[in-house]
Amino acid sequence: MTDLLSPQVTDDPARLARMMGPRRRPVVAVVSFTDADLCAARQAACLARQLDVRLTVAVLRPTTVWLGAAGPLTLPTFADDYDLQLTTALVRALDPIGIPWRLVVLDSFVHSTRLIRELDAGMVIVGAPYGWGNPVGRIRQLWRANRLSRRSSIPVGVWSARRGLSSRG
């Protein structure tokens, strides 16, 4: 991928490692429950192992409250099932790599940028949920990666499920 929006955004793992340079700060994977995001988490784990740094997986929980004309509307609660299924999928994807990792559940994208600052992360990896073949998915992920890169000024890698096998089996 060429650098369309920011010199800090790439999908090349070797370039990500070079961009991180001699810094030995943690790698953060910002994911939701898609095959591409699970592949991104697996790629983040491989990079963390290669660079000998800590890995934190930040899960963006889906919105369960919507604002309507009549006020806030709460969607049916599925967070417990969602968290269990996602945690199981992450364990299946990351445990074979053999490094310790930490899971953090976040309620919004804004919280992910705060977490990145608090951890003093050296690199962020995000998934491309619809793959690079779909222009809408590509634009959405480049926008998300660019926002992270501009807010945190660290390398951001965008990883598509087409590069790896599905982690959900």
N, C-alpha and C positions, 0 to 999 in steps of 0.2 A: 504494500500500500504506500502511495506517496503521501507526503505530509500535506493534506488538504486544508486543515484548519490551524494547526499548531505544530511547531517544530518538536514539541514534546510528545506527540501522539504517534504511535506506530503499532504494527502488528508483527514485527520481526523480533523474535526472542533474543537473538544475538545482539541486535541493536539496543534492545532494552537493557541488557547486561552492560553494554558499553556506556549507555547513557547514565546508568547508575554509578559507574566509575568506582573509585575506591571507597565510596561511602558504604558503610555496613549498617544501613537502617532497614527496618522491617519492610516486607512486601505486604500489600493489602489487596485482596480480591474483593471487589464490590459486586455482589451477585443477587439474582432473584432465582426463581425455580424454573429455569429453562435449560435445555441441553447445552446451549452455547455458554451460558453462565457457569454450568458445572465444568465444561471443558476449560473455561477461563480460570476457574479455581484450581483445576488440575495443573494448568500451565503455570499459574502463580506458585504452586507448590514445587514444581520442578525448578523454577527459577530461584526460589528461596533455598532449595537444597543445593543448587549449583553455586549460589553466592554465599552459602552458609549464614543465612539470616533467618529471623523469625517470620512466621506467616500468620496473618490475621485475616479471617474471612468475614466480611461484613455483609449481612443479609438484609436486603431491603424488603421489609414486610409490605404486602399489598395494603392499599387503603381500605379500611373497613367503615369509614364514616364519610358520607358525601353531604355536601350542603345543597339543599333543595330550596324551592320557593317557600316551603312551609317550615324551613329550619333544617337542622342536622338530621340526616336519616342514617340509622345504623344498619349496615348489611348483616346478614346472618353470620354468626361467629364461626369461623373455620380456622382461626389462628392456631389452635392447639394441634389440629390434624396437619395443617400446613407446616408448622414448625417441626413436627415429628417426621413427616415425609422428607422434608428438605434436609434435616439433619442426617437422616439415614442415607439419602443420596450423596451428601457430602462425605460421609464416612466411607461409603463404597468407592467414591472417586479419589479421595485423598489418602486413605490409609495405605494402599499399596506403594505409595511413593516413599513412605517411611520417615516422615518428619513430623514433629509435633506442630499442632496448629491450634489457634484460638478462634472461637465462634462468637461474633457479636451481632445481635439482632437490632436493626435500626428501623425507625418509623418513617424516615424520609431521606431524600437525597441530601438535604442540608446537613443532617446529622452525619452523613458519610464524610463530608468535607471537614467537619469538626473532628471526627475520629482520626482522619488522616493527619491533621495538625497535631492532635494530642499524642499520637504514636510517633510523630516525627518520621513518617513513612518515607522510604527511599524510592518507592515505585508503587503504582496502582495498576491493577489489571481488571478490565471489565469485559463482559461477553457481548457478542453481537447476536441478539436473540433470533433474528430472522435470516441470518446468514448474509453474506456479501452480495448474493444474487438479487436480493430484494432491495430496491433503492430506498424504500421507506425505512426499512430496518437499518440500512447503512447510515442514512442521514440521522436517524434517531441516536444510534450508538456513537457516531462521530460527534454529535452535539453533546451527549452525556460525557464522553471522554474529554472533549474540549473544555467543557465547564469545569470538570475536575482538574484538568491541567492548568487552566487559568487561575482557579481559586487556590491551588496548592503549589504551583510552580515546581512540580516533580514529573518525571516521566510517567506517561499513561500508555498502557498497552491494550489494544482492542483485539480480542480473540474470538474467532468464529467457530461454530460447531463443525464446519466443513473440514477443519484442520484435524479433528480428532473424532473418535467414536463417541456415540452417545453414552453418558454415564448412568443413565437411569435404567438401562437394561431392558 
